[in-house]
């Protein structure tokens, strides 16, 4: 009488996921490549770079005094005047990446 033993196939090794993830934020018909960037903790809690296809980039940061952006609209028209900020700040707030206040 012969005994047969069933052998298990070796399980497939699962490798960590790899690749590139990109976020695109559309504001009033303009696409911005969105990237979270390192922030100096003494200056900002978090920071983002929004870059248009033509290479123009705007930097938005969440500071202890509220969000700031280096776009001309925020710099010349909204800084200290409009608590909601510029369209870049409002868009990041709309998708839950930053608060307006």
C-alpha positions as CSV (number, residue, x, y, z in Angstrom):
1,X,0.0,0.0,0.0
2,X,1.4,3.4,-1.0
3,X,0.7,6.6,0.8
4,X,0.2,9.7,-1.2
5,X,0.8,13.1,0.5
6,X,-0.5,16.2,-1.0
7,X,2.1,18.9,-1.4
8,X,1.1,22.6,-1.1
9,X,2.3,24.9,-3.7
10,X,4.5,27.7,-2.4
11,X,2.5,30.8,-1.9
12,X,3.2,33.7,-4.1
13,X,5.3,36.4,-2.5
14,X,3.5,39.7,-2.3
15,X,5.8,42.6,-3.0
16,X,5.2,46.1,-1.8
17,X,3.2,48.4,-4.1
18,X,5.3,50.6,-6.2
19,X,4.7,53.3,-8.8
20,X,3.9,57.0,-8.8
21,X,0.7,58.6,-7.6
22,X,-0.2,62.1,-8.8
23,X,-2.9,64.4,-7.7
24,X,-4.4,67.0,-10.1
25,X,-6.6,69.8,-8.8
26,X,-8.9,71.6,-11.2
27,X,-9.7,75.2,-10.3
28,X,-12.0,77.2,-12.6
29,X,-10.9,75.1,-15.7
30,X,-7.2,75.3,-14.9
31,X,-5.3,72.1,-13.9
32,X,-2.7,72.2,-11.2
33,X,-0.4,69.3,-10.3
34,X,-0.6,69.1,-6.6
35,X,2.2,68.0,-4.4
36,X,2.6,68.1,-0.6
37,X,6.1,69.4,0.2
38,X,8.1,69.3,3.4
39,X,7.3,72.2,5.8
40,X,9.6,73.7,8.4
41,X,7.7,73.0,11.6
42,X,8.7,76.4,13.0
43,X,7.0,78.1,10.1
44,X,4.1,75.9,8.8
45,X,2.2,72.8,9.8
46,X,1.9,71.6,6.2
47,X,2.6,73.0,2.7
48,X,1.6,72.3,-0.8
49,X,2.9,73.2,-4.3
50,X,0.3,73.8,-7.0
51,X,1.9,73.9,-10.5
52,X,0.2,74.8,-13.8
53,X,1.1,73.2,-17.1
54,X,3.0,76.3,-18.1
55,X,5.3,75.8,-15.1
56,X,3.9,78.5,-12.9
57,X,3.9,77.3,-9.3
58,X,2.2,78.6,-6.2
59,X,3.0,77.6,-2.7
60,X,0.3,77.3,0.0
61,X,1.1,76.7,3.6
62,X,-1.0,76.2,6.8
63,X,0.6,78.4,9.5
64,X,-0.5,79.0,13.1
65,X,-2.0,82.3,11.9
66,X,-4.0,80.7,9.1
67,X,-3.3,79.6,5.5
68,X,-1.1,81.7,3.2
69,X,-0.4,81.5,-0.5
70,X,2.3,83.3,-2.6
71,X,0.0,84.0,-5.6
72,X,-0.5,87.6,-6.5
73,X,-4.2,87.6,-5.6
74,X,-3.5,86.5,-2.1
75,X,-0.4,88.8,-1.7
76,X,-2.0,92.0,-3.0
77,X,-5.8,91.6,-2.4
78,X,-6.6,89.0,0.4
79,X,-3.8,88.7,2.9
80,X,-5.2,90.0,6.2
81,X,-8.4,91.1,4.5
82,X,-10.3,88.1,3.2
83,X,-10.3,85.2,5.8
84,X,-11.3,82.7,3.1
85,X,-8.1,83.4,1.2
86,X,-7.4,83.0,-2.5
87,X,-8.8,80.3,-4.9
88,X,-5.9,78.0,-4.2
89,X,-6.6,78.0,-0.4
90,X,-10.3,77.6,-1.0
91,X,-9.7,74.7,-3.4
92,X,-7.4,72.9,-0.9
93,X,-10.0,73.4,1.8
94,X,-12.8,72.1,-0.5
95,X,-11.0,68.8,-0.9
96,X,-10.1,68.5,2.8
97,X,-6.4,69.1,2.6
98,X,-6.4,72.4,4.4
99,X,-8.8,74.5,6.5
100,X,-9.6,78.0,5.5
101,X,-9.0,79.4,9.0
